Amino acid sequence: MADTRTRAERRDRFLTVGGLEIHYSEWGAPVDPPVVCVHGFSRNGRAFDTLARALADKGFRVLCPDVPGRGASEWSRDPETDYRPDDPDGLPRYLRGFCEELLDDEEPVRWVGTSMGGVIGIRLAGGPLGDQISNLVVNDIGPGPVDPDPGESTTSDHIRQYRDPPTFRTLEELEAYFEARYGDRDPSVDLRHMTVTSARRTDDGAWTHDYDPAIVDAYLATEGPRDLWTEWDTIEAETFVLRGAETHILPEAEFEAMRSRGPETEVLELPGVGHAPSLATDEQVEAVVSFLS
């Protein structure tokens, strides 16, 4: 029977990489040029539904994985190693394997990374996938502090808040929690979509955020502030950085340094938006689609 689905319909796929099953959403046709979209720390690939639909309408094949420990992807038995986004043997290894399994070695790939997904994109574009990533979108994250402080980092403080995610009896209660936590960061966030696509049942039937709590300690075990400036300076891909003007994750000094060194970089600063822009508003979607086209 012929497949009559349009390019802009989402399909659920599964792939085993490094012994872990990864769930991903696929949009577009296999013959279309690929875009890989990688989400932030506590989200999953469904965060890109709006952008992916728009990119598929423009003739792209869009792959949106749930990185290990999030969404419908498998939880690791070795989280201290597997869940580290800055470590080449952590999450970047799985995302590299994901690309190697699904894409031809010679096929250029466009990368969209929100927060943690941007960190992984910087490491891969400035390293093992440097010859393959042709366009890099980095959403509200950078290579690391310009003047690193050996003490507590803003990012670590932010990540620490995800310890012991609370549970709720109903999805409406979980949605209210998401609204209190994320609503002010970007007024465009679709809280109902976020709730339905970011929830899981606990063993006792309650609702909670759909990530493995072990991702927090794995991240906090990283020694010292993030430092990917060597990778940033090596990137040859066309690069686009989005920054929420109210962000607490990408300081102005780091943002300016990204513009003055490394790859030639387009930028978009979004007034009234915190961490991280949703990539779901008309302005944000059109900017990313235009850059990748």
N, C-alpha and C positions, 0 to 999 in steps of 0.2 A: 504494500500500500504506500503510495507516495506521501512524503512528508509535506503537509500543506501549511505548516507553521511559518509565520513571518520571521524576518530577521530580528525583530524587536521583542520576541517572546523568550522568556527565561527558561533554561533547562537545568535540572539538577544533575550533576555528574559526581563520580567518585574515582579517586586515583590513589594508589599506594606508593608513597615515596619514603625511602629510608625506614621501611617497616611500619609507618603510620598511615592510616587511611585519611585522606584529605577530601573533604567535600568542597565543591566549587559550583558556582553558577556560570553558565555559558550563554552568551547572547551572540547573534549573528551567525554567519555561515563559515564553515571550516576554511573556505577559500579566501575569506576576507583577511586583510592585514590585522595582526593581533595586538590587543591592548590588555595588559595585565594590571588589575586594580587590587591593591593590598591595603587593608583597613588598619585602623588604629588599635591601640593596646587591648581594649576590652570589647571591641565590636566584632563584626564578622562581615563576610562578603556582601551580605544583603544591604549594607550601608550604601552601596554604589548603584542600587536599582535604578534611580532616576538618571544618573549619568550614563550607566550602561545602556539603557534603552535609547538615549539620545545618540550615543556613539554607534550603536547597531543600526539605527536609522540612517546614519551617514556612511554605512558600508564597512564597519569594523567588526571583527570577531573579538568579543570582550570576555575575559576570563577573570572571575572574581572569587579567589579561594578564601575559605575560612582557614586561617593559619592554625597549626596544631594547638590544641588546648582551647579553641574557641568554636562557637557555632556547632555545626554538625561534624566537625573534624575530630579525630581521635585525640584523647588525652595521652600524654607521654608517661611512660614509666620511669623516665629519667629527666624530670623537668628542669633540674639545675643546669643541665647542658642544653637540652632541646629548645627551651623557651627563651634563650637570650637573644635579643634582636641585634645587639652590637657585635656578637661573637660570630665569626665565619662558620664555626661548627654548630651554631645554634639555628635559629629560624632562617637565616640566609641560606643555609645548606638545603633546607627543605624547599624554599622557594626557587632556588637554582635547579634542584631536581625536578620540581614541578614544570619549569620552563623546558628543561631538557626532554621530559617525557612527552610534552604536548606540542612542542614547536620544533621546526627544522633548525639545525645548527646555524644555517646561513640566513635564516629569516629574521629581518629586523623586528624588534618588538618595542612598543611604546609602553612606558611604565607610569602608573599613577599611584602614588603612595601618600596616604593620610597618616600623619604623625609617625607611629611605629613603622607603617608601610613605607614612609618616606626614608626613614633610617635604613631600612633594608634595601631600598632602591639606591641610595647613595653608596652603600657598601658594594652592591653588585655592579652598578654602573661605573664605579671607580675601581673595579676589580675583575672578577671572573666573567662577568657579562658585559664588560666594557666595549667589546667589539660588536655586541648584538643589540644593546639598548640604544635606540636612535633618538628617542624623545623621553625626557624625564620630568614628571610633574611631582613636586615636593609640596605637600600641603601642611603648612604650619609646623614645621620642624626644621632643625638645622644640623650641621655636622658636630656642633658642640659649643660650649662657652668660648668666647674670644679670650677672656682672661680666667682660666679655670680656677675655681675655688676648691681646695681639697675637702672642704666641709660639705654640708648638705646642699644638694642641688634642687632647683625648683622642680625639675622633672621627677626626682625621687620623691619629693614631698607629694607631688600629684599622684604618682603611682601607689604610694603607701595608702591612699584613701580607698583603694580597691580591695584591701584585705577584708576577709570575712564579709562577703556581700550579704546584705540583709535578705530575708525571705518575706513573702507576702501571701495572704490567703487567696487574693484575686488578682487578675491581670490589671484591673482598674487601679488597685493599690500600687502595683509595680509601675504603672504609667505615671501616677502621681509622684512617685519617687524619682523617676527619670525626669519629669518636668522640673522638680525642685533642683535636681543636680545639673541638668543640661539646658534647661529652657532659656536661661539668660545668656548662654554662650553664643547661641546663634538662633535668633527668632524664627529662622526658616526651618528648623528641625521638625520633621513630621513625627511627633511623639507616639502616635498610634502605630505607625509603621515600625518605628524603632522598638516599641514594646513587643509587638507580635513577632518580630524577627530576631529579637535578642533575649528571649526568655526560655527557661527550661524548668521542668518539675524537679523538685528535690525528692529524696527517698520517702519523705512523709507527705508528699503531695502538694507542698507549697510551691510558689513561683519565685524564681530568682534569676539573676543575670547569667547568661549562658557561657560562662568561661570557667576554666579550671582555676580555683583559688591559688594553686601552686605557681601560676604565672607571676604573682607578685613577688614572692621571695626569690624566684629565679632572676627577676630583673634587679632587685635590690642587692643581690649578691655580686653584681658587677663592680669591679674595683675602680673607684675614681669616676670623674665626669666623663661623659661621652666625648670621644675625640676622633672624628672621621674627616679631619681637614686634609690629610694626605689623600684620601679617596676623593674628596671633593675637588681638589686641585688637579686630579688625574682625569676627571670626567670629560669626555668629548661629546657626549650627547647634547642635543638642544635641550635647554633646561628652562623650566617655568616654576617659580616659587609663589605660592599664595600665602598670605599672612593675615590673620585676623587682627585688626588694630588693637583689640582689647586682650590679646593672648597673653598668657602667663608662661608659655612654653618656649616661644621664639622671641627672645629679647631684641630690641632695636639694634643693638651693637652687633649681634650675631647676624641679623638680617642684612645689615649694611655690609658686613664682611662678605657675605655670600654674593652680593652684587659686585664687589670690587675685586674678587679673586676667583680662581677656578674657571668653570665654564661660562661662556656668555649667557647671561640669564635674563629672561623676562620676569617681571614681577607684577603682582596684583595685591594691593593692600585693601582690606575690606573694613570700612568703618562700622563700628557698633557690633562687631563680631569677635567672639573669643575663640578659645581652642576647642575644637578645630572647625573651620568652615565645613558645612555639610556637603558641599559639591552637589547641591540639589536645587538651588535657586536658578532662575533663568540666567542671571548675570554670571554666576559661577560656572554653570554648565556650558554656556555659550563660550566663555573664555577658554575652558579646557578643550572643548571640541575644536575651536578655531586653532588653538596651538597644536593639536595633534593631527589636524587635517593637512 
